[in-house]
Amino acid sequence: MKVLIIGSGGREHALLWALKKSPMLTELYITPGRPAMKNLGILVDINIHNSMDIIQFCKREDIELVIIGPEQPIINGLADDLAAEGINVFAPNQAAAKLEASKSFTKELCKQYGIPTAKYERFIDETLAKNFVKSNRMKFPLVVKANGIAAGKGVIICNTEDEAFSAIDTMLVEKKFGESGEEIIIEEFLVGEEVSFFALIDGLKVATFGYAKDYKRSDENNEGQNTGGMGSYSSPSIISKDMEQKIIQRIIHPTIQALANMGTPYRGILFAGLMICKDGPKLLEYNVRFGDPEAQSILIRLDSNCDLLKLILSVAEGNLDTKKIELSDKSAVCIVVASKGYPGDYKKGEVIKGLDKIEAMPDVLVFHAGTQLDASGNWISDGGRVLNIVAEGNTIEEAKSKAYSALNFLEWPGGFFRYDIGS
């Protein structure tokens, strides 16, 4: 089978690594990809935001399945365009992708179908938003969110009125998040344990793909700015089987049924950001693709008998076998190495050494999220989040120890990482 992956980050590198094991695979392409992915797939240069360019490539190369990694092409409707041409695609259609594209859409769906989530109000006017904050109808801390996608950075936790006003101005007045911040959500701050939950869905059938915990803040002890994710870990002990069933019954199934009722059945991977509260799980937000860096710590745990390509194809074709997903009993830790200054301004083009030593270590993988090769063949930094160091162990502590031991070989003064991933 010929497969095309859309994307160029650590998530897509991890998908390439996992898919390469499939006996069904004949050719694996990725666009735009990165040089570090050449040993797993064929890099092709296509504008991923131009559906016609992708369709023409698929027809020319007889591509049988397209897997879309990042959210923007999904939200733009790439899956719809591919499906209209009879090309199998692993990603939801544009209408179902509103689960991620519009937080207000998801909130209203939760209200209509009784899906547990935080109490909230929606605003497009900064004065009305500030008056709501001053009314004390929602106690501090509270959360101000951009309605649209903002690379994981459009969520601001506010402990005081001044902080809330500043967050409102950032989105509605200063337009820091552009169109994504033209409408905002102000919601209650939920207390509990945050979990990233992943499920494969073929329209109506649901199969748990795994769960992980990620670290959004740039600094240790969850301090610093919000980022796209500084690390994650996955373990069979994160949530109980009883809690997993509550999540599926109270949150996932009602959502999938709601979309089916609307005439926009969901096919793909659904990523639910959850808070496990005293009174049960509550939905924080949905994403309509694999998480990054959560996918990296889940995919490494796939059982050797579990064919990821076969699973993904069954979702695309609408015949998911819910019994085929098998994760090992081991744990995995993913540490993101980022350019100093991220998520703000940072330098590119800095030489990175020591990756060959890390890659030689047992139970350790390196996924490239933002690297390039210079004229001398050196790896250089080319983004905010640059590397993912992923390790597997019998326990979280063992996996964490392997990952941080690997980082001792990294030679890159311009990079930084958190020291508490997996704690």
C-alpha positions as CSV (number, residue, x, y, z in Angstrom):
1,M,0.0,0.0,0.0
2,K,1.2,3.5,-0.9
3,V,0.7,6.0,1.9
4,L,1.2,9.8,2.1
5,I,1.7,11.6,5.5
6,I,1.0,15.3,5.7
7,G,3.3,17.2,8.2
8,S,6.8,17.8,9.3
9,G,7.0,17.7,13.1
10,G,7.9,15.2,15.8
11,R,4.4,13.7,15.7
12,E,4.8,12.9,12.0
13,H,8.3,11.5,12.5
14,A,6.8,9.2,15.1
15,L,4.0,8.2,12.8
16,L,6.5,7.4,10.1
17,W,8.5,5.2,12.5
18,A,5.4,3.3,13.6
19,L,3.9,2.9,10.1
20,K,7.2,1.7,8.6
21,K,6.7,-1.6,10.6
22,S,3.5,-2.6,8.7
23,P,3.8,-5.5,6.3
24,M,1.0,-3.9,4.3
25,L,3.3,-0.9,3.4
26,T,4.9,-0.7,0.0
27,E,5.8,3.0,-0.3
28,L,5.7,5.7,2.4
29,Y,5.8,9.4,1.4
30,I,5.8,12.5,3.5
31,T,5.3,16.2,2.7
32,P,6.9,18.5,3.5
33,G,8.8,16.3,6.0
34,R,12.4,17.0,7.2
35,P,15.8,15.5,6.2
36,A,15.8,13.3,9.3
37,M,12.8,11.4,8.0
38,K,14.5,10.3,4.7
39,N,15.4,6.9,6.1
40,L,11.8,6.2,6.8
41,G,10.0,7.7,3.8
42,I,10.3,9.6,0.6
43,L,10.2,13.4,1.0
44,V,8.1,15.3,-1.5
45,D,7.6,19.0,-1.8
46,I,3.9,19.8,-2.0
47,N,2.0,22.8,-0.7
48,I,0.0,21.1,2.0
49,H,-2.5,24.0,2.0
50,N,-3.4,23.4,-1.6
51,S,-5.7,20.5,-2.0
52,M,-5.4,20.3,-5.8
53,D,-1.6,19.9,-5.6
54,I,-2.0,17.0,-3.1
55,I,-4.8,15.4,-5.1
56,Q,-2.7,15.5,-8.3
57,F,0.3,13.9,-6.5
58,C,-1.9,11.2,-5.1
59,K,-3.4,10.3,-8.5
60,R,0.0,10.4,-10.2
61,E,1.6,8.1,-7.6
62,D,-1.5,5.9,-6.9
63,I,-1.6,6.9,-3.3
64,E,-4.1,4.6,-1.5
65,L,-4.2,6.4,1.9
66,V,-3.5,10.0,3.1
67,I,-2.8,10.6,6.8
68,I,-3.1,14.3,7.9
69,G,-0.9,15.2,10.9
70,P,-1.4,18.9,11.7
71,E,-4.8,20.6,12.4
72,Q,-4.8,23.4,9.9
73,P,-5.2,21.3,6.7
74,I,-8.0,19.4,8.4
75,I,-9.8,22.5,9.4
76,N,-9.3,23.9,5.9
77,G,-11.2,20.9,4.5
78,L,-8.4,18.8,3.0
79,A,-10.1,15.5,4.1
80,D,-13.3,16.6,2.3
81,D,-11.4,17.3,-1.0
82,L,-9.5,14.0,-0.9
83,A,-12.7,12.0,-0.1
84,A,-14.5,13.7,-3.0
85,E,-11.8,12.3,-5.3
86,G,-12.2,8.8,-3.9
87,I,-8.9,8.9,-2.0
88,N,-8.9,7.3,1.5
89,V,-8.0,9.8,4.2
90,F,-7.4,9.5,7.9
91,A,-8.8,12.7,9.3
92,P,-12.3,14.1,10.0
93,N,-14.2,16.3,7.5
94,Q,-14.3,20.0,7.9
95,A,-17.7,20.1,9.6
96,A,-16.6,17.6,12.3
97,A,-13.3,19.4,12.6
98,K,-15.2,22.3,14.2
99,L,-14.6,20.4,17.4
100,E,-11.1,21.9,17.4
101,A,-11.6,24.9,15.1
102,S,-14.3,26.5,17.4
103,K,-14.4,26.1,21.1
104,S,-17.8,27.8,21.2
105,F,-19.1,25.1,18.8
106,T,-17.8,22.4,21.2
107,K,-19.2,24.2,24.3
108,E,-22.6,24.5,22.7
109,L,-22.6,20.9,21.7
110,C,-21.7,19.9,25.3
111,K,-24.6,22.0,26.6
112,Q,-27.0,20.5,24.2
113,Y,-26.0,16.8,24.8
114,G,-25.2,17.0,28.5
115,I,-21.5,16.4,28.1
116,P,-19.7,17.4,31.3
117,T,-17.4,20.5,30.8
118,A,-16.5,23.7,32.6
119,K,-19.1,26.4,33.0
120,Y,-18.5,29.2,30.5
121,E,-19.6,32.4,28.7
122,R,-18.8,33.6,25.2
123,F,-17.8,37.1,24.2
124,I,-16.8,39.2,21.1
125,D,-16.9,42.5,22.9
126,E,-14.1,43.4,25.4
127,T,-16.3,45.7,27.5
128,L,-19.0,43.0,28.0
129,A,-16.3,40.5,28.8
130,K,-14.7,42.7,31.4
131,N,-18.1,43.5,32.9
132,F,-18.7,39.8,33.3
133,V,-15.4,39.4,35.1
134,K,-16.3,42.3,37.4
135,S,-19.7,40.8,38.2
136,N,-18.0,38.0,40.1
137,R,-20.4,35.5,38.6
138,M,-17.3,33.3,38.0
139,K,-14.8,33.0,40.8
140,F,-11.0,33.3,40.4
141,P,-9.0,31.6,39.1
142,L,-10.8,31.6,35.8
143,V,-9.6,30.8,32.2
144,V,-9.7,33.0,29.1
145,K,-9.5,31.1,25.8
146,A,-9.2,32.1,22.2
147,N,-12.1,30.5,20.4
148,G,-10.0,29.3,17.4
149,I,-6.8,27.4,17.1
150,A,-3.7,29.1,18.5
151,A,-0.9,26.4,18.5
152,G,-1.6,25.5,22.1
153,K,-1.0,29.0,23.3
154,G,-4.4,30.6,23.3
155,V,-5.3,29.6,26.9
156,I,-4.6,32.0,29.8
157,I,-5.2,31.2,33.5
158,C,-6.1,34.3,35.4
159,N,-5.8,34.7,39.2
160,T,-6.9,38.4,39.4
161,E,-9.2,40.9,37.7
162,D,-6.1,42.7,36.2
163,E,-4.8,39.4,34.7
164,A,-8.2,38.7,33.2
165,F,-8.5,42.2,31.7
166,S,-5.0,41.8,30.2
167,A,-5.9,38.4,28.7
168,I,-9.2,39.9,27.2
169,D,-7.2,42.8,25.7
170,T,-4.6,40.5,24.3
171,M,-7.2,38.6,22.4
172,L,-10.0,41.1,21.6
173,V,-8.1,44.4,21.4
174,E,-4.5,43.6,20.5
175,K,-5.6,40.7,18.2
176,K,-2.6,38.7,19.2
177,F,-4.2,35.5,18.0
178,G,-5.8,37.1,14.9
179,E,-9.1,35.5,13.8
180,S,-8.7,32.8,16.4
181,G,-9.2,35.4,19.1
182,E,-12.1,37.3,17.6
183,E,-14.4,35.4,20.0
184,I,-13.3,34.3,23.4
185,I,-14.5,31.9,26.0
186,I,-14.3,32.7,29.7
187,E,-14.7,29.6,31.8
188,E,-14.4,28.2,35.3
189,F,-11.0,26.8,36.4
190,L,-11.4,23.1,36.9
191,V,-9.5,21.4,39.7
192,G,-8.2,17.8,39.2
193,E,-5.8,15.8,37.2
194,E,-5.4,16.7,33.5
195,V,-5.2,13.8,31.0
196,S,-4.9,13.6,27.2
197,F,-7.3,10.8,26.0
198,F,-7.1,9.4,22.4
199,A,-9.7,7.3,20.6
200,L,-10.0,5.9,17.1
201,I,-13.5,6.5,15.6
202,D,-14.9,5.3,12.3
203,G,-18.2,7.2,12.4
204,L,-19.9,5.4,15.3
205,K,-17.5,2.8,16.7
206,V,-15.0,3.9,19.3
207,A,-11.7,2.3,20.4
208,T,-9.4,3.7,23.0
209,F,-6.0,4.4,21.5
210,G,-4.2,5.4,24.7
211,Y,-3.7,8.2,27.1
212,A,-0.9,10.5,28.2
213,K,-0.1,13.5,30.3
214,D,1.6,16.5,28.7
215,Y,3.4,19.6,30.0
216,K,2.3,22.8,28.4
217,R,4.3,25.4,30.4
218,S,7.8,26.2,29.3
219,D,9.5,26.0,32.8
220,E,9.7,23.5,35.6
221,N,6.8,23.2,38.2
222,N,4.4,24.3,35.4
223,E,5.7,27.9,35.4
224,G,6.4,30.1,32.4
225,Q,4.5,30.6,29.2
226,N,2.1,28.2,27.5
227,T,3.8,26.3,24.7
228,G,2.8,23.7,22.1
229,G,4.0,21.1,24.7
230,M,7.4,20.5,26.4
231,G,7.0,16.8,27.0
232,S,4.7,13.9,27.8
233,Y,4.5,10.5,29.3
234,S,2.3,7.5,28.7
235,S,1.6,4.7,31.1
236,P,-1.1,2.0,31.6
237,S,-1.6,3.4,35.1
238,I,-2.5,7.0,34.3
239,I,-6.3,6.2,34.6
240,S,-8.2,3.2,35.7
241,K,-10.3,1.0,33.4
242,D,-13.4,2.3,35.3
243,M,-12.4,5.9,34.5
244,E,-11.8,5.0,30.9
245,Q,-15.3,3.7,30.6
246,K,-16.7,6.8,32.2
247,I,-14.8,8.9,29.7
248,I,-16.1,7.0,26.8
249,Q,-19.7,6.8,28.0
250,R,-20.1,10.4,29.3
251,I,-17.9,12.3,26.8
252,I,-16.7,10.4,23.7
253,H,-19.9,8.5,22.8
254,P,-22.3,11.5,23.2
255,T,-20.0,13.6,21.1
256,I,-19.8,11.1,18.3
257,Q,-23.5,10.5,18.4
258,A,-24.1,14.3,18.2
259,L,-22.0,14.6,15.1
260,A,-23.7,11.7,13.5
261,N,-27.0,13.3,14.3
262,M,-25.8,16.5,12.5
263,G,-24.9,14.5,9.4
264,T,-21.2,14.9,9.9
265,P,-19.9,11.5,11.2
266,Y,-16.4,11.6,12.7
267,R,-13.6,9.5,11.3
268,G,-10.1,9.7,12.5
269,I,-8.3,10.1,15.8
270,L,-10.1,12.2,18.4
271,F,-8.0,13.8,21.2
272,A,-9.9,14.8,24.3
273,G,-8.2,17.1,26.7
274,L,-9.8,16.1,30.1
275,M,-9.8,17.1,33.7
276,I,-10.4,14.2,36.1
277,C,-12.4,16.0,38.8
278,K,-13.8,14.7,42.1
279,D,-17.2,14.2,40.4
280,G,-15.8,12.5,37.3
281,P,-14.2,13.5,34.0
282,K,-14.9,16.8,32.3
283,L,-14.0,18.0,28.9
284,L,-11.5,20.8,28.5
285,E,-11.2,20.8,24.8
286,Y,-11.1,18.6,21.7
287,N,-8.4,18.3,19.1
288,V,-9.0,16.5,15.8
289,R,-5.6,14.9,15.3
290,F,-2.8,13.1,17.2
291,G,-1.4,15.2,20.0
292,D,2.1,16.4,19.9
293,P,4.1,15.4,22.0
294,E,1.6,12.9,23.3
295,A,1.6,10.8,20.2
296,Q,5.4,10.2,20.5
297,S,5.0,8.7,24.0
298,I,2.0,6.5,23.0
299,L,3.2,5.2,19.6
300,I,6.4,3.8,21.1
301,R,4.1,1.6,23.3
302,L,2.3,0.0,20.4
303,D,2.5,-3.8,20.7
304,S,4.6,-5.5,18.1
305,N,1.6,-7.4,16.9
306,C,-0.5,-4.2,16.4
307,D,-0.4,-3.0,12.8
308,L,-0.9,0.8,12.9
309,L,-1.5,1.1,9.2
310,K,-4.1,-1.6,9.2
311,L,-5.9,0.2,12.1
312,I,-5.8,3.6,10.4
313,L,-7.0,2.1,7.1
314,S,-10.0,0.5,8.9
315,V,-10.9,3.8,10.3
316,A,-10.7,5.5,6.9
317,E,-12.9,2.8,5.4
318,G,-15.4,2.8,8.2
319,N,-14.8,-0.8,9.6
320,L,-12.8,-0.3,12.7
321,D,-12.1,-3.5,14.7
322,T,-12.2,-2.2,18.2
323,K,-10.3,-5.2,19.6
324,K,-7.1,-4.7,17.5
325,I,-5.5,-1.9,19.5
326,E,-2.8,-3.3,21.8
327,L,-0.4,-1.2,23.9
328,S,2.5,-2.7,25.9
329,D,2.5,-2.7,29.7
330,K,5.6,-0.5,29.6
331,S,5.8,3.3,30.1
332,A,7.3,5.9,27.9
333,V,8.5,9.5,28.4
334,C,9.0,12.1,25.7
335,I,11.2,15.2,26.4
336,V,11.0,18.1,24.1
337,V,14.2,20.1,23.4
338,A,13.4,23.6,22.3
339,S,15.3,26.6,21.1
340,K,16.1,29.1,24.0
341,G,13.5,31.9,23.9
342,Y,10.7,29.6,22.7
343,P,7.7,30.2,22.7
344,G,8.9,33.7,22.1
345,D,11.7,34.8,19.7
346,Y,14.5,32.3,19.2
347,K,17.5,31.7,16.9
348,K,17.7,29.3,14.0
349,G,20.7,27.7,12.4
350,E,22.6,26.5,15.5
351,V,24.6,23.3,15.2
352,I,23.4,20.3,17.2
353,K,25.8,17.4,18.0
354,G,25.6,14.2,19.9
355,L,22.4,12.7,18.3
356,D,24.3,9.7,16.9
357,K,25.2,8.7,20.5
358,I,21.7,9.1,21.7
359,E,20.3,7.1,18.8
360,A,22.7,4.3,19.7
361,M,21.2,3.9,23.1
362,P,18.7,1.0,23.7
363,D,15.0,1.9,24.3
364,V,15.6,5.5,23.2
365,L,14.4,7.2,20.0
366,V,15.0,10.6,18.6
367,F,12.2,12.3,16.6
368,H,13.0,15.5,14.8
369,A,10.5,18.3,15.2
370,G,12.4,21.3,13.9
371,T,15.8,20.5,12.3
372,Q,17.6,20.9,9.0
373,L,21.0,19.9,7.6
374,D,23.5,22.6,6.8
375,A,26.0,22.6,3.9
376,S,28.5,20.6,5.9
377,G,26.0,17.9,6.9
378,N,25.5,19.1,10.5
379,W,22.1,19.0,12.1
380,I,20.9,22.6,12.8
381,S,18.0,24.0,14.7
382,D,15.1,25.2,12.5
383,G,12.2,25.9,14.8
384,G,10.9,26.4,18.3
385,R,10.4,22.8,19.4
386,V,13.4,21.1,17.8
387,L,13.9,17.5,19.1
388,N,11.9,14.8,20.9
389,I,13.9,12.4,23.1
390,V,11.6,9.4,23.7
391,A,12.5,6.5,26.0
392,E,10.6,3.3,27.1
393,G,10.9,1.5,30.4
394,N,9.1,-0.9,32.7
395,T,8.1,2.1,34.9
396,I,7.8,5.8,34.3
397,E,10.8,6.3,36.5
398,E,12.9,3.9,34.4
399,A,11.8,5.6,31.1
400,K,12.5,9.0,32.6
401,S,15.9,8.0,33.7
402,K,16.8,6.7,30.2
403,A,15.6,9.8,28.5
404,Y,17.5,12.2,30.7
405,S,20.6,10.0,30.6
406,A,20.4,10.3,26.8
407,L,20.3,14.1,27.0
408,N,23.7,14.1,28.6
409,F,25.1,13.4,25.2
410,L,23.3,16.3,23.6
411,E,25.7,19.2,22.5
412,W,23.6,22.2,21.8
413,P,24.1,25.3,24.1
414,G,21.2,27.0,22.4
415,G,18.6,24.4,23.4
416,F,16.7,23.9,26.6
417,F,14.3,21.4,28.2
418,R,12.4,20.8,31.3
419,Y,13.9,18.6,34.0
420,D,10.6,17.4,35.5
421,I,8.9,15.5,32.6
422,G,7.5,12.3,34.0
423,S,7.5,13.6,37.6
